[in-house]
Amino acid sequence: MAFDIKQTPSDLEDEKSALTAKVLGPGRFVRMAERLRENNHQITELNFCAISEEGMIGGISYWPIQIGATSALLLGPLVVSPAWQGKGVGRGLIATSLAAAEKLGHELVLLVGDLSYYSASGFITAPEGLICPVPVDERRLLVYEMKPGLAAQLSGKVRAAR
């Protein structure tokens, strides 16, 4: 079961949106990450998809945010077709996109997710006390540092960078 990861071409954006709706359902609209995506813009260079002979089987996106005075990226959504979960698609999308983000000079990524899954990709729990736009389980607020030690300095409000 082979797949390729590539930047998402504009003609596949609708297919990626349909996969996101299928995997995450309507509940995705009430999550904190959605508040940070409203009136924000995806970073095109960090918009990747996984393609197999079946078509699109996964996707990942990033959005510019601020955490206090620190510029960061919001990872999400990360989606993988149910038939392909557990086959390395998500980890491949994460690795490819984080390498691209670092190459572009980004220093920090934030997401809301399970540490048990994302720690294998280098994510750690964010420092306590960040002020999020809606309540969030702080144990699920994770960061990835391209610049070691940056997470320890984080404080303040988490908001979309406009």
C-alpha positions as CSV (number, residue, x, y, z in Angstrom):
1,M,0.0,0.0,0.0
2,A,2.1,2.9,-1.3
3,F,1.3,6.6,-1.2
4,D,3.1,9.8,-2.1
5,I,3.1,13.1,-0.2
6,K,3.1,16.3,-2.1
7,Q,2.0,19.9,-1.8
8,T,-1.7,20.1,-2.2
9,P,-2.5,21.4,-5.7
10,S,-5.3,23.9,-5.9
11,D,-7.4,21.6,-8.0
12,L,-7.5,19.1,-5.1
13,E,-8.6,21.5,-2.4
14,D,-12.2,20.5,-2.6
15,E,-11.2,16.8,-2.3
16,K,-9.2,17.7,0.8
17,S,-12.1,19.6,2.3
18,A,-14.4,16.6,1.7
19,L,-12.0,14.3,3.3
20,T,-11.7,16.6,6.3
21,A,-15.5,16.7,6.6
22,K,-15.7,12.9,6.4
23,V,-13.0,12.3,9.0
24,L,-13.7,15.1,11.5
25,G,-17.4,15.7,11.0
26,P,-19.3,18.8,12.0
27,G,-17.9,18.9,15.5
28,R,-14.7,20.3,14.1
29,F,-16.4,23.7,13.9
30,V,-16.6,24.2,17.7
31,R,-13.0,23.4,18.5
32,M,-10.4,26.0,19.5
33,A,-8.4,25.4,16.4
34,E,-11.3,26.5,14.3
35,R,-11.4,29.8,16.2
36,L,-7.8,30.4,15.1
37,R,-8.6,29.5,11.5
38,E,-11.5,31.9,11.2
39,N,-10.6,34.9,9.0
40,N,-7.1,33.5,8.8
41,H,-5.3,32.0,5.8
42,Q,-3.6,28.7,5.2
43,I,0.1,28.8,4.4
44,T,0.1,27.4,0.9
45,E,3.7,26.1,1.1
46,L,2.8,24.0,4.1
47,N,-0.4,22.5,2.7
48,F,0.3,18.9,1.9
49,C,-1.7,15.8,0.9
50,A,-1.1,12.1,0.7
51,I,-2.1,10.4,-2.5
52,S,-2.5,6.7,-3.3
53,E,-3.9,5.0,-6.4
54,E,-7.3,5.4,-4.6
55,G,-6.9,9.2,-4.6
56,M,-6.4,11.6,-1.7
57,I,-6.0,9.6,1.6
58,G,-4.7,12.3,3.9
59,G,-4.0,16.0,4.3
60,I,-2.3,18.5,6.6
61,S,-2.5,22.3,6.8
62,Y,-0.9,25.1,8.8
63,W,-2.0,28.6,9.8
64,P,-0.1,31.6,11.1
65,I,-0.7,32.4,14.8
66,Q,0.7,34.4,17.6
67,I,1.3,33.2,21.1
68,G,1.9,36.4,23.1
69,A,4.7,38.1,21.2
70,T,5.9,34.8,19.6
71,S,5.1,34.0,16.0
72,A,4.0,30.4,15.5
73,L,2.1,28.0,13.3
74,L,-1.1,26.2,14.1
75,L,-1.0,22.6,12.7
76,G,-4.4,21.3,11.6
77,P,-6.3,19.8,10.6
78,L,-4.4,16.6,10.1
79,V,-6.7,14.0,8.5
80,V,-6.2,10.5,7.3
81,S,-8.8,8.3,5.6
82,P,-10.0,5.7,8.0
83,A,-8.9,2.8,5.7
84,W,-5.3,4.3,5.9
85,Q,-5.0,5.0,9.6
86,G,-2.2,3.3,11.3
87,K,-0.2,2.9,8.0
88,G,2.2,5.9,8.4
89,V,0.2,8.4,6.4
90,G,-0.2,10.9,9.3
91,R,3.4,10.6,10.5
92,G,4.6,11.0,7.0
93,L,2.5,14.2,6.5
94,I,3.8,15.6,9.8
95,A,7.4,14.8,9.1
96,T,7.3,16.3,5.6
97,S,5.4,19.4,6.6
98,L,7.6,20.1,9.7
99,A,10.7,19.8,7.6
100,A,9.2,22.3,5.1
101,A,8.2,24.6,7.9
102,E,11.7,24.6,9.4
103,K,13.2,25.2,5.9
104,L,11.0,28.2,5.6
105,G,12.3,29.6,8.9
106,H,9.4,28.9,11.2
107,E,10.4,28.2,14.8
108,L,7.4,26.8,16.6
109,V,4.2,24.8,15.9
110,L,1.1,24.5,18.2
111,L,-1.7,22.0,18.0
112,V,-4.4,20.5,20.1
113,G,-4.1,16.7,20.1
114,D,-3.0,13.6,21.9
115,L,0.5,13.6,23.2
116,S,0.6,9.8,22.9
117,Y,0.4,10.2,19.1
118,Y,2.3,13.4,18.5
119,S,5.2,12.8,20.9
120,A,6.7,10.4,18.4
121,S,7.0,13.4,16.0
122,G,8.7,15.5,18.7
123,F,5.8,17.4,20.2
124,I,5.8,18.2,23.9
125,T,3.1,19.6,26.2
126,A,2.8,23.4,26.0
127,P,3.6,25.4,29.1
128,E,0.7,26.1,31.4
129,G,-1.2,29.4,31.4
130,L,-1.5,30.2,27.7
131,I,-4.7,32.1,27.1
132,C,-6.7,30.3,24.4
133,P,-9.7,31.8,22.5
134,V,-12.0,29.1,24.0
135,P,-11.5,26.6,26.9
136,V,-9.1,23.7,26.0
137,D,-7.7,20.8,27.9
138,E,-4.2,22.1,28.6
139,R,-2.9,18.5,28.5
140,R,-3.8,18.4,24.8
141,L,-2.1,21.7,24.0
142,L,1.2,20.6,22.3
143,V,4.1,22.4,20.8
144,Y,7.0,21.5,18.5
145,E,10.2,23.5,18.7
146,M,12.4,24.1,15.7
147,K,14.3,26.4,18.0
148,P,15.0,24.5,21.2
149,G,13.9,26.2,24.4
150,L,11.4,28.5,22.7
151,A,8.4,26.7,24.3
152,A,9.6,27.4,27.8
153,Q,9.4,31.2,27.1
154,L,5.8,31.1,25.8
155,S,3.1,33.1,27.6
156,G,0.1,35.2,26.7
157,K,-2.8,35.0,24.4
158,V,-3.1,32.5,21.5
159,R,-4.6,34.3,18.5
160,A,-4.6,34.2,14.7
161,A,-1.9,36.2,13.1
162,R,-3.5,38.6,10.6
